[in-house]
Amino acid sequence: MARLGYKPSTTIASVPIAFTGLKKKSIDVFLGYWNPSMIPIIEPFLKDKAFQVLQAPNLAGAKYTLAVPTFVADAGLKDFADIARFRKELDGKIFGIEPGNDGNALIQKMIDANRFGLAGFRLVESSEAGMLIEVQRAIDRHKFIVFLGWEPHPMNEKFKMTYLSGGDGVFGPNYGGAAVYTAVANGYLERCPNVGTLIRNLKFGLSMESQVMAPILQKRDPVASALDWLRANPAVLADWLKGVQSFDGKDGAGAVRAYLGIH
C-alpha cells in the first residue's frame, strides 16, 4: 500500500475486537475471517449488517483443527476420540492461542460438553508464539502435546505434525477445512474505490502465506519479508494490481514494480 502512495496502519487485536472495530469503522479491512470456524463470532455482526464480507474468498483450502507432533500420532493419538486415553501423558491439557480466539472457544465448548470424554481437561490459553514455544519444548523433550494447528502457517514446515481426525463435529469436515474471507467496513469500498479494487484482487495461496510468515516468526520485519517474497514471485502482481492506480493516479503495477526493482 505504501508503494502506491497510501499510508496504511495495522491493528493487532483478537477476532471479536477486530469485528467490533469494523463495526465502528475504526478498522477498514480485515483479511482473516475464517469460515466456518468464526461463524459463531461473526453471526451477530452480520445479522446487524455491521460490516460486509466480500463474496469470493482470499484463500481456499485452509485447515484449522487440533494437531499433535507426528511421534504422538504414531503412538496412537490420531483422533479426537483418542485424546482422553492419553490424559496422563498430556497432563490433562490442550493448548490454544490468545483468549477470545474462535478456536479456543470451540475447544472449551468441547470440554464443557464432555465431548470425547474430555471433561476435566484444561484449555491453556496463551498466544500464538507462546503455544508454538510449548510445542517445540514438547517435541524437544519427546513429550505428548495436543495443540491448535492450522494451515497456512510455518508450523507446518517447522514441525513434523499430524492433524487429528474425528473433529468434524467441532471444527468442521476436512480437518476444519476453511476458506478465508475479507471483511470490510460499511461504505469503505465506495469511499475508496481504488483500494477496493486492490482488496477484491487479493488472492493468496497456502505455500505463499507459509513462506512469507516463516521469516516473520524469526523476527524478520513483516514488510521486509513480504517484499522479499514479491521480488522472488513477481507474477502475482499482475492479478493483484489489475485496474489499481497509485494515490496520485498513475499506473499502480508500474509504481510497485519500479519500487521492487522488477522490470
Salt bridges, closest charged atoms under 4 A:
ASP82 OD1 - ARG85 NH2 3.34
ASP91 OD2 - LYS93 NZ 3.33
GLU128 OE2 - HIS153 NE2 2.67
GLU134 OE2 - ARG137 NH1 3.10
GLU151 OE1 - LYS63 NZ 2.88
ASP228 OD2 - ARG220 NH2 2.52
ASP228 OD1 - ARG231 NH1 3.77
